[in-house]
Amino acid sequence: MPLTVRVIAPDKTVWDAEAEEVILPSTTGQLGILGGHAPLMTALDIGVMRVRPEKDWLAIALMGGFAEIDDDEVTILVRGAERGDSIDQDEARSAFEAAQAEANSASPDDRRATLQAKQAVQRARARLQAAGGSVG
């Protein structure tokens, strides 16, 4: 039983098609969705969503938001999203390394800067992983 999956960011619809399965980065861990799933509303963390329209999986970097599952419809509202197949892996790796360097140099006394640096690392990691790169 296919799911109708929509990923909606403030500036565009990133995905709007049927899929057999979805894996979401919820704030409590990875959440798998198949047809016939119970109704659910969940918060999403910054991370990689995986969607399987047929045989192959597609990765989408999500920048946090919410997902609603009801009647085989998965509606995902996020702050930002980017399909992995549209991300340049080398650029994403450079951005991740730069974000890590910034986080490492952030003053522990400046909580705001530390938090912002950690979130930048999370966003950069999600983009790199969605592009197919490994984080080590």
C-alpha positions in Angstrom: 0.0 0.0 0.0 1.8 3.2 -1.2 2.1 6.3 0.9 1.6 9.8 -0.4 4.7 11.8 0.8 5.0 15.6 0.8 8.1 17.4 2.0 7.3 21.1 2.2 9.8 23.9 3.1 9.0 27.6 3.3 10.4 28.3 -0.1 9.4 25.1 -2.1 8.0 21.6 -2.2 11.0 19.3 -2.1 9.1 16.0 -2.7 5.5 15.2 -3.6 5.1 11.7 -4.8 4.1 8.2 -3.7 6.5 6.0 -1.8 6.6 2.5 -0.4 8.5 3.4 2.8 9.9 6.5 4.6 12.4 6.8 7.4 12.3 10.1 9.3 14.8 11.6 11.7 12.4 12.2 14.6 13.6 13.9 17.8 13.4 10.6 19.6 15.3 8.6 16.9 14.7 7.1 13.5 11.1 6.5 12.7 10.0 4.1 9.9 6.7 4.6 8.1 4.9 2.0 6.0 1.4 1.9 4.5 -1.3 1.4 7.1 0.7 3.3 9.8 -1.2 4.6 12.8 -2.0 8.3 12.8 1.0 10.2 14.3 2.3 13.7 14.7 6.0 14.0 15.5 8.8 16.6 15.8 11.7 16.1 13.4 15.3 16.8 14.2 18.0 18.0 11.8 19.0 14.9 9.9 18.5 12.7 6.8 15.1 11.5 5.7 15.1 8.4 3.4 12.3 7.7 1.1 11.8 4.6 -1.1 9.5 5.4 -4.1 10.2 1.9 -5.7 13.5 0.0 -5.4 16.1 2.6 -4.7 16.3 4.9 -1.7 16.5 8.7 -2.0 18.0 10.9 0.8 16.7 14.3 1.7 18.4 16.5 4.2 15.9 18.0 6.6 16.5 21.0 8.8 14.0 20.2 11.5 10.3 20.5 11.6 7.2 18.3 12.0 5.6 15.3 10.3 2.0 14.2 10.3 1.0 10.7 9.3 -2.7 10.0 8.6 -4.5 7.7 6.1 -1.3 6.8 4.3 -0.4 10.4 3.8 2.9 11.7 5.2 3.1 15.5 5.3 6.4 16.9 6.4 6.8 20.6 7.2 10.4 21.7 7.7 12.5 24.8 8.1 14.5 23.7 5.1 15.2 20.6 3.0 17.4 19.6 0.1 17.4 16.4 -2.0 20.7 14.5 -1.6 21.0 14.1 -5.4 21.2 17.9 -5.8 24.0 18.4 -3.2 27.6 18.6 -4.4 29.4 16.1 -2.1 32.8 18.0 -2.2 31.1 21.3 -1.3 29.1 19.6 1.5 32.3 18.0 2.9 34.1 21.4 2.9 31.1 23.0 4.7 31.0 20.2 7.3 34.7 20.6 8.0 34.4 24.3 8.3 31.4 24.0 10.7 33.4 21.5 12.8 36.4 23.9 13.0 34.1 26.7 14.0 32.4 24.6 16.7 35.8 23.5 18.0 36.9 27.1 18.3 33.7 28.4 19.9 34.2 29.7 23.4 32.6 27.5 26.0 31.7 30.6 27.9 29.5 31.9 25.1 26.5 29.5 25.2 24.7 31.1 22.3 27.8 30.8 20.0 28.3 27.2 21.1 24.7 26.3 20.4 24.7 28.0 17.0 28.0 26.2 16.1 26.6 22.8 17.1 23.5 23.4 15.0 25.6 24.5 12.0 27.5 21.2 12.4 24.2 19.2 12.5 23.0 21.0 9.3 26.3 20.4 7.5 26.4 16.8 8.6 22.8 16.2 7.3 23.7 17.7 3.9 26.9 15.6 3.6 25.1 12.4 4.6 22.2 13.1 2.2 24.8 13.6 -0.6 26.2 10.2 0.1 29.3 11.2 2.1 30.4 9.6 5.3 31.1 11.4 8.5 33.9 10.0 10.5 
